[in-house]
Amino acid sequence: MARAIALLPRQTSTIIGLFNLLPSARAVPLCYPTPMSTPEHAPAPDRTDDAAAPDFVVIDVETACSRVSSICQVGIVGFRDGREVFAYETLVDPCDEFSVLNTRIHGLTCDHVAGGPTFAHIHATVAAHLSGRITVAHSNFDKGALAAACRVHDRVPIEATWLDSVRVAKRAWPHLPSHRLNVLSKFLGIRHKHHDALSDARAAGMVVVRAIEHTGIDLAGWLTPVNRNAPASKPAATGPLKGERVAILGGQRDSALAHWLAAAGARVMASVGTTTTMLVIGEAQPFGRFYIASPAYRRAEELRRAGQALAIVSEAELRARLGMPLAS
């Protein structure tokens, strides 16, 4: 017996050493997806007053770790007539770990969300704000995170009409070196605390508002996909532009401007290329005074520097030259 007892410390040490070789387990908060019957954390907003409905809503989420379902903060802002009409924000227990990397980004830890609602608790509130509405997010990350959280927490997917404010910003201000939200906020003079869900949602909404003001493209226009493969209008057999191969900045190949150019004898091209002889800057171009930073204009200038005979002219100038001024 004494010999057996004497061996115990050595055996125990060996066993502990073996456990130390095993991968360490992650510390995951004790949280389980809430059953469908669980009451919601907050009452869903009243949507009976259509007159007060927002033109669009914006959502931003922060996540606790690399799993996109690990939503730990939600911010939603509604906009009507270019102004904020409501804001909603909540911390969320992600039912997952908090990674050091993500905490460094947004500053949130498990202590911040302890005792708070899970995504299952707030699902009805989020859905009431977003469902059936134009919903803006800065990139597709937030859309994907919501879909993943709905799957993990066994909730009905949220159906909305999505608009990516990154795509809007790239089209409105193509000259900017970056279209990250903090860069856009600084450029547009928007107060912004980066990686705070409510502040990010508010800033992304203002990006859309400013883009509408800057370009004149309304919300429906931003939702309309740009059809770069539209069939070209057939050029007339005769006309003052016969023989010209024209690309348009700010109009598709089946637009009113394209039809006018074709009626004048021009062949309307899909883009600026080595056979293009003219680039027309359309009145409907979305770049404003920054049209010189657009890809089409830069390509035209590049070809001109290489020796290609390529005229760059505004729609108004061309119409005046041909005796067909813009309609008032």
C-alpha positions in Angstrom: 0.0 0.0 0.0 2.8 2.4 0.9 4.5 1.7 -2.4 1.2 2.3 -4.3 0.7 5.6 -2.5 4.3 6.7 -3.2 3.6 6.2 -6.9 0.5 8.5 -7.0 2.3 11.8 -7.2 4.3 10.6 -10.2 1.2 9.2 -11.9 -0.8 12.4 -11.2 2.0 14.5 -12.6 2.0 12.4 -15.8 -1.8 12.8 -16.2 -1.6 16.6 -15.7 1.2 16.7 -18.3 -1.0 14.9 -20.8 -3.9 17.3 -20.3 -1.5 20.2 -20.8 -0.8 18.9 -24.3 -4.5 19.0 -25.3 -5.8 22.2 -27.1 -7.2 24.7 -24.7 -11.0 25.0 -24.8 -12.5 28.4 -25.7 -14.4 30.2 -22.9 -17.9 30.6 -24.4 -20.6 32.4 -22.5 -23.3 30.1 -21.3 -26.2 31.1 -23.6 -28.5 29.1 -25.7 -30.7 30.2 -28.6 -34.0 31.2 -27.1 -37.1 29.1 -28.1 -39.6 30.7 -30.5 -42.1 31.1 -27.6 -39.8 33.4 -25.5 -41.2 36.9 -25.1 -39.3 39.6 -27.0 -36.9 41.9 -25.1 -38.6 45.1 -26.4 -41.9 45.8 -28.1 -41.8 46.0 -31.8 -42.3 49.6 -33.2 -45.8 50.6 -34.4 -45.9 50.7 -38.3 -49.6 51.7 -38.7 -48.8 55.3 -39.5 -47.6 55.2 -43.1 -47.3 59.0 -43.2 -44.5 58.8 -40.7 -42.8 55.9 -42.3 -39.1 56.4 -43.2 -37.9 56.6 -46.8 -35.2 54.1 -45.9 -33.6 52.6 -42.8 -29.9 51.9 -42.1 -28.5 49.0 -40.0 -25.1 48.3 -38.7 -24.0 45.5 -36.5 -20.8 44.6 -34.5 -19.8 41.0 -34.0 -18.0 39.3 -31.1 -15.8 37.0 -33.1 -15.1 35.8 -36.6 -18.5 34.0 -36.8 -20.7 36.6 -38.5 -23.7 35.3 -36.5 -22.1 36.6 -33.2 -23.9 39.9 -33.3 -23.1 41.9 -30.1 -24.5 45.3 -31.0 -27.2 46.6 -33.3 -27.8 50.1 -34.5 -30.7 51.1 -36.7 -31.6 54.7 -38.0 -34.6 55.7 -40.1 -34.4 58.6 -42.6 -37.2 60.6 -44.2 -36.8 63.6 -46.5 -33.1 63.6 -45.8 -33.4 63.7 -42.0 -33.2 61.2 -39.2 -36.6 60.3 -37.8 -35.8 57.5 -35.4 -32.8 55.6 -33.9 -32.6 52.2 -32.2 -29.6 50.7 -30.5 -29.0 47.8 -28.2 -26.1 45.6 -27.0 -26.7 41.9 -27.6 -25.5 38.8 -25.9 -24.0 36.9 -28.9 -24.1 33.5 -27.3 -20.5 33.2 -28.5 -17.0 34.1 -27.4 -15.4 37.6 -27.7 -12.2 37.5 -29.7 -9.4 39.8 -28.8 -9.2 41.1 -32.3 -12.9 42.1 -32.4 -12.7 43.6 -29.0 -9.8 45.8 -30.2 -12.0 47.0 -33.0 -15.2 48.0 -31.2 -14.2 47.8 -27.5 -17.0 45.5 -26.4 -16.5 42.4 -24.2 -18.7 39.8 -22.5 -19.0 42.1 -19.5 -20.8 44.7 -21.6 -23.5 42.3 -22.8 -23.9 40.2 -19.6 -27.6 39.9 -18.7 -28.6 41.6 -22.0 -30.9 40.3 -24.7 -29.9 37.7 -27.2 -30.6 38.1 -30.9 -33.6 35.9 -30.5 -35.0 38.4 -28.0 -34.6 41.4 -30.3 -35.5 39.7 -33.6 -39.1 41.0 -33.8 -38.0 44.6 -33.1 -35.3 44.5 -35.8 -37.6 42.8 -38.2 -40.3 45.4 -37.6 -37.9 48.2 -38.4 -36.5 46.5 -41.6 -39.0 44.2 -43.1 -40.4 45.4 -46.5 -38.3 48.6 -46.4 -35.4 49.9 -48.3 -32.5 49.0 -46.0 -29.1 50.5 -46.3 -25.9 48.9 -45.0 -22.3 49.8 -45.6 -21.2 46.7 -47.5 -22.9 43.3 -47.5 -21.5 42.3 -44.1 -24.5 43.4 -42.1 -26.9 41.6 -44.4 -25.0 38.4 -44.1 -24.7 38.8 -40.3 -28.4 39.2 -39.9 -29.1 36.1 -42.1 -26.6 34.0 -40.1 -28.0 35.2 -36.7 -31.5 34.2 -37.9 -30.3 30.7 -38.7 -28.4 30.2 -35.5 -31.3 31.5 -33.3 -34.0 29.7 -35.3 -35.7 32.9 -36.4 -37.5 33.8 -39.6 -35.2 35.6 -42.2 -35.7 39.3 -42.4 -36.9 40.3 -45.9 -35.9 43.8 -47.1 -34.8 45.7 -50.2 -31.1 46.1 -49.6 -28.9 49.0 -50.8 -25.1 49.0 -50.4 -23.9 52.5 -49.4 -20.3 51.5 -50.5 -21.6 51.1 -54.0 -23.4 54.4 -53.8 -20.3 56.2 -52.5 -18.1 54.7 -55.2 -20.4 56.0 -57.9 -21.0 59.4 -56.3 -17.4 60.1 -55.4 -15.1 58.0 -57.6 -12.1 60.2 -57.0 -11.8 59.2 -53.3 -8.9 56.8 -52.6 -11.1 54.8 -50.2 -14.8 54.5 -49.5 -14.5 53.2 -46.0 -17.1 54.8 -43.7 -14.5 56.7 -41.6 -12.9 58.2 -44.8 -16.3 59.2 -46.2 -17.4 60.7 -42.9 -14.3 62.9 -42.8 -14.7 63.9 -46.4 -18.4 64.8 -46.0 -18.0 66.4 -42.6 -20.2 63.9 -40.7 -19.7 63.4 -37.0 -18.8 59.7 -36.6 -17.5 57.3 -34.0 -16.2 54.4 -36.0 -17.3 50.8 -35.1 -20.1 52.0 -32.8 -23.2 50.4 -34.4 -25.5 53.4 -34.0 -22.9 55.9 -35.2 -22.0 53.8 -38.2 -25.7 53.4 -39.2 -26.2 57.1 -38.9 -23.1 57.9 -40.9 -24.0 55.4 -43.7 -27.4 57.0 -43.9 -25.9 60.4 -44.3 -23.7 59.1 -47.1 -26.8 58.1 -49.0 -28.5 61.5 -48.3 -25.4 63.4 -49.5 -25.1 61.2 -52.6 -28.7 62.0 -53.5 -28.0 65.7 -53.1 -24.7 65.6 -54.9 -25.8 63.6 -58.0 -29.5 64.3 -58.3 -30.1 60.5 -58.4 -33.1 59.7 -56.2 -33.5 56.6 -54.0 -35.2 54.6 -56.8 -32.3 55.5 -59.1 -29.8 54.1 -56.7 -31.7 50.9 -56.5 -31.9 50.5 -60.2 -29.0 48.3 -61.5 -26.8 49.9 -64.1 -27.3 47.8 -67.3 -24.1 48.1 -69.1 -25.1 45.6 -71.8 -28.2 47.4 -73.1 -28.5 47.1 -76.9 -27.2 50.1 -78.8 -29.5 52.4 -80.8 -28.9 51.8 -84.6 -27.1 54.8 -86.2 -28.9 56.7 -88.9 -27.6 56.4 -92.4 -26.8 60.1 -92.6 -26.3 62.9 -90.1 -23.7 65.3 -88.7 -22.2 62.7 -86.5 -21.9 60.0 -89.2 -18.7 58.0 -88.7 -18.3 59.0 -85.1 -17.9 56.2 -82.5 -19.3 57.8 -79.3 -19.1 56.6 -75.7 -21.4 58.3 -73.1 -20.5 59.2 -69.5 -23.8 59.3 -67.6 -26.1 57.4 -69.9 -26.7 53.8 -71.2 -26.7 52.7 -74.8 -30.5 52.8 -74.9 -30.9 56.2 -73.1 -32.5 59.3 -74.6 -29.1 60.7 -75.2 -27.9 57.6 -77.0 -31.0 57.7 -79.2 -30.3 61.3 -80.1 -26.7 60.6 -80.9 -27.7 57.6 -83.1 -30.2 59.7 -84.9 -27.4 62.1 -85.7 -25.5 59.3 -87.3 -23.2 58.3 -84.4 -22.4 54.7 -83.5 -22.9 54.5 -79.7 -20.2 52.4 -78.0 -20.5 50.4 -74.7 -17.3 52.0 -73.3 -14.3 54.1 -74.2 -11.8 52.1 -76.3 -9.2 52.3 -79.0 -11.8 52.9 -81.7 -13.7 55.6 -79.8 -13.7 59.0 -81.4 -15.8 61.0 -79.0 -16.7 60.9 -75.3 -19.9 62.8 -74.4 -20.3 64.0 -70.8 -24.1 63.5 -70.3 -26.2 65.9 -68.3 -27.3 63.0 -66.2 -23.8 61.8 -65.3 -23.7 61.0 -61.5 -20.2 62.4 -60.7 -21.0 66.1 -60.6 -17.8 68.2 -60.9 -15.7 65.1 -60.2 -16.5 63.5 -63.6 -12.8 63.9 -64.5 -12.1 61.2 -61.9 -14.5 58.7 -63.5 -13.0 55.6 -65.2 -14.4 56.6 -68.6 -12.9 60.1 -68.5 -9.5 58.8 -67.3 -9.4 56.2 -70.0 -10.2 58.8 -72.7 -7.4 61.1 -71.5 -5.0 58.2 -71.4 -5.8 57.4 -75.1 -5.5 61.1 -76.0 -2.1 61.2 -74.5 -1.1 58.1 -76.5 -2.0 60.0 -79.7 -5.6 58.8 -80.4 -7.9 61.4 -81.9 -10.6 61.5 -79.3 -12.8 64.5 -78.6 -14.3 65.0 -75.1 -17.4 67.2 -75.1 -20.3 67.9 -72.9 -23.8 67.1 -74.0 -24.9 70.7 -73.8 -21.9 71.8 -75.9 -22.6 69.2 -78.5 -26.3 70.0 -78.8 -25.5 73.7 -79.2 -22.9 72.9 -81.9 -25.5 70.9 -83.8 -28.3 73.4 -83.2 -30.3 71.1 -80.9 -30.1 72.7 -77.4 -31.2 70.9 -74.3 -34.9 70.9 -73.6 -35.8 73.3 -70.8 
